[in-house]
Amino acid sequence: MASTYPPASRISIVIPVYNEEAILRAAVVDLRERLKPFGWNYEIILAENGSTDKTVEIGHELVKQYSGIDGGDLKLLSLGEPNYGKAMKQGILLATGEIVICEEIDLCDTEFHRRAVDIIETGEADLVIGSKLAKGSEDQRPLIRHVASQAYSGMLKLLLGFRGSDTHGLKAFRRVALIDTVRACLVDKDVFASEFVIRADRARVAIQEIPVRVKEKRPPSINLFKRVPNVLKSVAKLTYAIRIRG
């Protein structure tokens, strides 16, 4: 008897979304258009977390309109609580692709997608990080956000021996090589991405950073200074999780 399950997508793109009614529809439509030339069999997973605007409603409309069209599928995961890290982790666990790309709704950088997939497919690395702090990158965000990223990365180097330049933002990885690392992550919210990258680094996973150009399409959904206390608490939890619990 033939299977009734659809074939696994080759590429999964996971995008956390929170109160993005202003740009969600345009971002998804634009991303799909820019993926067409690649000829990929892909899925886009919108990992919604705690939105209070029309993000969920728009997400459902997009799923009805675009699922299964032009080689691409579209899924909506809704957590019901504002938790970026948990949304990203659950989106990754839902992903069916051989290669998983972690995106941001205000970036959707298909040039990074193409370069990262090429690197993974040729066996040069199992994890590719789009670094906004590496040599050759262009960080066009407000200066205060660039400085904050530098300070955060420096803190991870000092406390956890991180050897790279950036843990947040764009990432792509071979699912089979890193899904257990995803499952092992203990901290969510703002530092899930950092724990994931640091655990992969400490496990000596083959990692390659590539410089990216970052330019804001809209102001951050959460004020930078309001995030600081929670980030510091989460980094303390992360340090305990890595250094003590292992």
CORJO-V605924 format. One record per residue. N is the residue number from 1. RES is the residue in one small letter. SS is DSSP state (a for helix, b for strand, c for the rest). Layout:
BEGIN
n: <N/N>
res: <RES/RES>
ss: <SS/SS>
END
This chain:
BEGIN
n: <1/2/3/4/5/6/7/8/9/10/11/12/13/14/15/16/17/18/19/20/21/22/23/24/25/26/27/28/29/30/31/32/33/34/35/36/37/38/39/40/41/42/43/44/45/46/47/48/49/50/51/52/53/54/55/56/57/58/59/60/61/62/63/64/65/66/67/68/69/70/71/72/73/74/75/76/77/78/79/80/81/82/83/84/85/86/87/88/89/90/91/92/93/94/95/96/97/98/99/100/101/102/103/104/105/106/107/108/109/110/111/112/113/114/115/116/117/118/119/120/121/122/123/124/125/126/127/128/129/130/131/132/133/134/135/136/137/138/139/140/141/142/143/144/145/146/147/148/149/150/151/152/153/154/155/156/157/158/159/160/161/162/163/164/165/166/167/168/169/170/171/172/173/174/175/176/177/178/179/180/181/182/183/184/185/186/187/188/189/190/191/192/193/194/195/196/197/198/199/200/201/202/203/204/205/206/207/208/209/210/211/212/213/214/215/216/217/218/219/220/221/222/223/224/225/226/227/228/229/230/231/232/233/234/235/236/237/238/239/240/241/242/243/244/245/246>
res: <m/a/s/t/y/p/p/a/s/r/i/s/i/v/i/p/v/y/n/e/e/a/i/l/r/a/a/v/v/d/l/r/e/r/l/k/p/f/g/w/n/y/e/i/i/l/a/e/n/g/s/t/d/k/t/v/e/i/g/h/e/l/v/k/q/y/s/g/i/d/g/g/d/l/k/l/l/s/l/g/e/p/n/y/g/k/a/m/k/q/g/i/l/l/a/t/g/e/i/v/i/c/e/e/i/d/l/c/d/t/e/f/h/r/r/a/v/d/i/i/e/t/g/e/a/d/l/v/i/g/s/k/l/a/k/g/s/e/d/q/r/p/l/i/r/h/v/a/s/q/a/y/s/g/m/l/k/l/l/l/g/f/r/g/s/d/t/h/g/l/k/a/f/r/r/v/a/l/i/d/t/v/r/a/c/l/v/d/k/d/v/f/a/s/e/f/v/i/r/a/d/r/a/r/v/a/i/q/e/i/p/v/r/v/k/e/k/r/p/p/s/i/n/l/f/k/r/v/p/n/v/l/k/s/v/a/k/l/t/y/a/i/r/i/r/g>
ss: <c/c/c/c/c/c/c/c/c/c/b/b/b/b/b/b/b/c/c/c/c/c/c/a/a/a/a/a/a/a/a/a/a/a/a/a/a/a/c/c/c/b/b/b/b/b/b/b/c/c/c/c/c/c/a/a/a/a/a/a/a/a/a/a/a/a/c/c/b/c/c/b/b/b/b/b/b/b/c/c/c/c/c/a/a/a/a/a/a/a/a/a/a/a/c/c/c/c/b/b/b/b/b/b/c/c/c/c/c/a/a/a/a/a/a/a/a/a/a/a/a/c/c/c/c/c/b/b/b/b/b/c/c/c/c/c/c/b/b/c/c/c/a/a/a/a/a/a/a/a/a/a/a/a/a/a/a/a/a/a/c/c/c/c/c/c/c/c/c/c/b/b/b/b/a/a/a/a/a/a/a/a/a/a/c/c/c/c/a/a/a/a/a/a/a/a/a/a/a/a/a/a/c/c/c/c/b/b/b/b/b/c/b/b/c/c/c/c/c/c/c/c/c/a/a/a/a/a/a/a/a/a/a/a/a/a/a/a/a/a/a/a/a/a/a/c>
END
